[in-house]
Amino acid sequence: MPDTVESNLLRVLKGLPLEADEAEICDFSLEEQREVLESQGIQPQIDPNYKPIVKDTVTYVVACVLLNERKEVLMIQEAKQSCAGKWYLPAGRMEKGETIVDACKREVLEETGLEMECTTLLIVESAGGVWFRFVLTGTITGGTLKTPAQADKESLQAKWVGNINELALRASDIMPLVEKTRAYVEARAKSDPSWHQDKLPALRPHEMLLLRLVVVTKKKATNRVHILLSERNTWHLPTAQVNPGKSLHWTLRKFMMDIFGAEVPSHKPHGFLLVEHDPRENKDGACLTLLVSFRAPLEEVPIIGKYVWHEVSKNLGDKLLQRVVSRNSTFQFHVVQ
């Protein structure tokens, strides 16, 4: 029922996972993606039986940006032979059976000697459909900063740095991550309502890598907010399986074309409202819930297939519009080229 979808969407906005009956529904599977490409005369390079397996067929990376009261950034000096002596954020690959938060806390402890608690996810980056980096921040709760005398295979040392431009960095890709975190910390200090609230990845096991869409538009006749729903099996938010051989942009584009036809009206992906992942039950999949809005009104956005527009309550509509208007009200979505 649409009412159930609304309650589930309110859960998403609060950082809570969807109920189990909706969690694994997929409207655009890898098999269906193959069929679409074949119908267009394209030889698909898609394995419909792909299954995400950590450290085998999928790579999850965590990176943590931590600031102290002097706005200094916690940095580590690399020990790995390929980049020994260079500086970087505490970061590393998730291990089998780890949650995103647990992996972040472990990497910080191993590389800096400090204990921390995660407070929020800030950025999700992806390269292809099988590499994802989750960028979090948090607060220090204990431990002792690693000195050169404590150097090991994890890092040579750690220190708080005011200006990371003065360091020999392993890579400059962390600069935007630090800038985003500084802006977030300043906004939270000012209680800026345009930023998302603290929200961590939600615990929900998934077999597959999924891209779930919250597609928003307004109806010109009533000026009310509508969201897109799928009618397959039960009312739910449209969900596609992430193509492991392509970028998330590719999966999004093909899914939107499957829903709205080849001439999809102008639309904008804003960022993620929620990330769901939980390694329990030996499931290494994840679900990324992406907010998408149409500039055109509902009357100018034709639908094909088993999808319908649903008018949401004014309260929910206002919450969604606030996230559409403010660029910092969702987790940043960055596709690495």
N, C-alpha and C positions, 0 to 999 in steps of 0.2 A: 504493500500500500504506500502511496506517496507520503502519508503521515509518518510512516516508519522511516522513509528516506530522509525526511526533514529532521527527525530525532537523531538519526545517524549522522547527518551533516552537522548538526549542533555538537555532537560528540567529537567530530573531526576538528571543528573550530576550537574546541577545548583541549585538543591534543590527546583524545582518547580513541582507541581502535574501534572499527566497525564491528557490529555483531557478527557472529560466526557464519550465519546463513548467507550473508552477503559478501563475506571476505574473499571467497575463492571464485566467484562468478567471473567469467571472461567472455567478452563480446567479440573479440578480434584476436583469435588464437594464432600461433605461428602457422598452423596448417591452413587457416583461412587466409593468412597473408600470402602464403605460397600460391593458393588458388587465384588470388587477385592478380598477382604478378604474372602467372601463367596465362590468364585470360587476356593480358595486355601484350602477350608475346615475349615476355621477359623470362629468361631462365633464372629462377630464384635460387639464391645461395642461402637457404634457410633449412636448418635441421628442426623439423617439427617436434622431435623428441628431446630437444635441449632441456637440460635440467641444471639449475645453478648449484654448484658444489664449491664451497669456500676453499681457496687455495688450489683449485683445480680448474673449474670452468667459469668461476666468477671471482673477482678480486674486490674486496671491500677494504678501504683505507680510512683511517681516522687521523685527524689533525686537530690539535688543541691550541687555541690562542688564549693565553692567560695574561692579564694585566695586574700589576700591584697598585698600591695606593698612590704611587708616583707616576702612574701610567706607563711604567716600563714593561717591556714584553719579555716573557720567559723564553729563552732561546737555548738550544743545545749545540755543542760542537760535535760534528759527526765523527764516528770511529770507523765506519765502513771504508774499505780500501779505495773504492771508486770515488769517494768524496771526502776522504779523511782531512780533518782540519777546517772544513767549511762549516758554516752555521745554518741552522734551520729550526723550524718549529718542532716541538715534540710531535712525532707522527710515526705511523707504521701500519702494516697490514693487520687486519683482524685475524684472529686464530679461529679454528673450528670450534664451535660451541660457545663463542663469545657474543654478547650483545654489543651494540655500538657503544653504549656508555661504559661497559666494563672494559672494552678494548682501549678506550680513551684513557681511563684511569690507569690501566696497566702501563701504557706507553709513557705517560707522564712520570709515573713512579720509576720505571726502569731507566729512563733517559735523564731525568732531572733529580731524582731522589726525593721528590716532593709528593705528598698525598693531596688529592683534590676531589671535589665533588662537581659533577657537571650540572650546569644550570639550564642551558638551552642549546639547541641546534641552531646554527646560523646560515650555513651554506651547504648545498649538495652539488657536487661536481660529478660529471660523467665523461668517459671517453669510450666511444663505441657503446655497446649495450652490456658490457661485462666488467667494466671498471668504474667504481664509484668511490668518491672521497667525501666523507662526512666531516664537516668542520664544526667544532663545538667550542664553547667557552665555559668557565666555571670559576670556582674559588678554591684557594689553597686551604687545606685543613690540617696539615702537619708535615712531618718529614724534615730532612736537612738537604740543602742545596748541594748537589754533587760538585766536588772539587777535582782538579787535575789529578790529585793523589788517589782518587777513587775511580779513575778511568777504567772502563771495561769495554766489552764488545758492543754495548748498547750506545755509549757516547763517551767522549773524552772529558767533558765537563758541561755544566749548565750555568747560566747567569742571567740576571735581569738587565735588559738593554734599553736605553732611552731612545736611541736612534739606530735602527737596524741597518740603515744605509751605510753606516760606518763599518759594517762587518763584511767579510768575504762570504757571501751567501752561496749555498749549494744550488739554489735556483731562485729566480725572482718571482716565481708564481705565488709565493706567500705574501707578497706585498698587498694585494687587494684583500686578502684574508685579514691581515692586521688592520688595515684601514676600516674594513667593515666592522670589526670588533670594537675598535676605538669609537666609531660612530654609535654603535649599539650601547656601549657603556655610558657615553655622554647622554644619549637619549633616555636611558633608564634612570639616570641621576636626575633628569628634569621631568620625569614621569610623562614623557612625550607619548600621547595616545596614538600617534600614527605608526608606531612600531608594534610588531607582534609581541605578545606576552611570552614569558619564558616557557618553552615547550621542548621536551625531549622526544626522541623516537618512541613510538608506542609499541608495546609488546604484543605482537600478533604473528604467529607462525604462518608462513606462506610457502607453498610448493614451488611457485613460479615467480619470475620477476614481472611485476605488473605496473602498468601506468593507469591510474584511475583519474578520470576527469570530472571537475566541477565546472561545467560550462554555463556561463551567466549571460543573460541579455535582458533588456527591458521591453515591454510591450508598449508600443506608441499609443495605442488606444486608451490604456489604463495607467500607464507610467509605473506599472508594477514589475517587480523582478521575477524572472522565470529561470529555472534550471532545467537542463536536459536530463531525461531519464531513459533508461533502456527497459523494454518490456520482456526481455528474454528471461524465461523461468519465473522471475519475480521482479517487481519494481526495484531498480537499483541505479547507482551512478555508473555511467559507461566506463568499461575497463578493458584494456588491451594488454596482451602479452608483449613485453619488451623484446624487440628483435636483437639477439645477441651480436649480430654482425654489423649492425647499423647504429647510428647515433640516436639519442632520445628524440631529437628533432625529427628524424626520419619516421620513427614510430608514431609520433604525434601527428605528423603531416598525413601519413597514410591512413591513420585512424579517423582523422577529421574528414578526409575524402571519402572514406567508407560510410560515414554518417551523413555528410552533407553534399556529396557529389564532387566531381572534379573541380568545379568552380566554387570552391569554398569562399564565402564572403570574408572580408578582412577581419582578423581576430588576433588576440594577443595572449600569449602565455605569461602569466604574472610571476609565478613562483609556486613552491610547494606549500600546501596547507598542513600536510602530515606525512611522516615516514613511518611505515610499519615494518618491523623485523623482529624475529624471535627465533633463536636456533633450537628451541625445544622441539621435540618430536623429530629431530634430525632433518629439519627443513631449513634450507639456506636461501630461500627466496625472500623477496621484499615487495612492498607496495608503496608507490610514490603517488600521492594525491595532488594533482596539479590544477591550479585555478586558471581558467581560460575565459576571456570575455570577448563578446562581439561588439564592434562599434555600431553596426547596423541594428535597428530594432528587430524584434522577433518577426514582425510581418515580412521582413526582407531576407529572412534566413530559412530557406526551404530545407526540409529533412527528407532523407530517403531511408528505407529500412525500418526496423522496429524500435523507433525512438519517438519520444513525445516531449513537448515542453510542459513543465509543471509550474504553476504560479505558487510561489512560496509565501509564507506569512510575512507581514510587514517587518516584524522583528528580525527574522532571518534574512530578509531581503536587505535591510539596512546594514546588517553585519557583513554580508557579502559585498555590498557596494563599497563599504569602508575599506575592504581589502583590495578591491579593484582600483580605487582612487589612490591609495597610499602604496608606494613602491617598497616600503619596508615592513609591510604588514604580513608578508609571507617569507618563507625561507628562500633565499636567493637560489636560482636555478642557473647553473653554468655548464655549458657543454664545452669540453676541452677539445680543441681541434687537433 
